[in-house]
Amino acid sequence: MTDRKSEHCSPAKFFSINIAYHEHKEKFDSTLELLNESEILKGIVTGTKYSLDEKEANTQVACGLIFVRCQQLVISILRLCNEGNVEDAGILLRALFEHYIQMKHIKKENNGTLFLNFRWVSEKRYFDTYERNFPDDDLISRDEFKNYKIRYNTFFEQVKHDYLDKKGKPRRHWYKGDLASMAKDINENIAYDFIMQINSPFVHCDVSGMERFISGDDRETIIECSPTTKSLDMILDFTSGIFGRIATEWATAFNIDIPDTFKKYLKKAL
């Protein structure tokens, strides 16, 4: 298993030097460089103290968690693009954009506490479902589980009022409404419509996302999934643009000076 450490990672070490890389070398290299620069940015922010205001500090923590998760997503997108797997890269691009929408919304509304406390809603839903479906499982009878159940139920009772829907049941997401409304609120509705729609067939079992896998004529049908370089340029462009804004949003949550690499991402929308 390869390991991408915090130090600068060169294209020669990170990428397979193949057709996909040669056709889009500049875009691959610039996105990787952005990832490398984000490691430097992470080092700067890591030495910065959280706000003394608890609500603002929770927003900083929430943005930091999203930022690190997005670093992982960018690494995976680059790997998949390098392999010519545009479908799965598109799935992760869509996930990257969803993370960006939520981070920007969290900053705008300063509601990191709402994001973080949803953990207890998720934990209760998961373990209650597990206990209901596997009542005789050994885990259920363990003292560790019983003690943790007391813990998550206690915290759930403390925060549940923030997550109830109109029927009085906990929401499926930490935020109210939907992502489309959230995107509109942060002025990213145009990008939302395009990114979500074009990558939707890859997320769902939609034949329009499988068209390149079948070819042939009246005499024979060929089904295969060879690597492709089609749409790689668009995926890489959106990846760098979205991630650049994610890194910038995280940095500005701490009011630190933004490195020159990220200043161009201070624009309001994609």
Secondary structure by P-SEA (a helix, b strand, c coil): ccccccccccccccccccccccccaaaaaaaaaaaaaaaaaaaaaaaccccccaaaaaaaaaaaaaaaaaaaaaaaaaaaaaacaaaaaaaaaaaaaaaaaaaaaaaaaccaaaaaaaaaaaaaaaaaaaaaacccccccccaaaaaaaaaaaaaaaaccccccccccccccccccccaaaaaaaacaaaaaaaaaaaaccccccccccccccccccccbbbbbbcccccaaaaaaaaaaaaaaaaaaaaaaaacccccccccccccccc
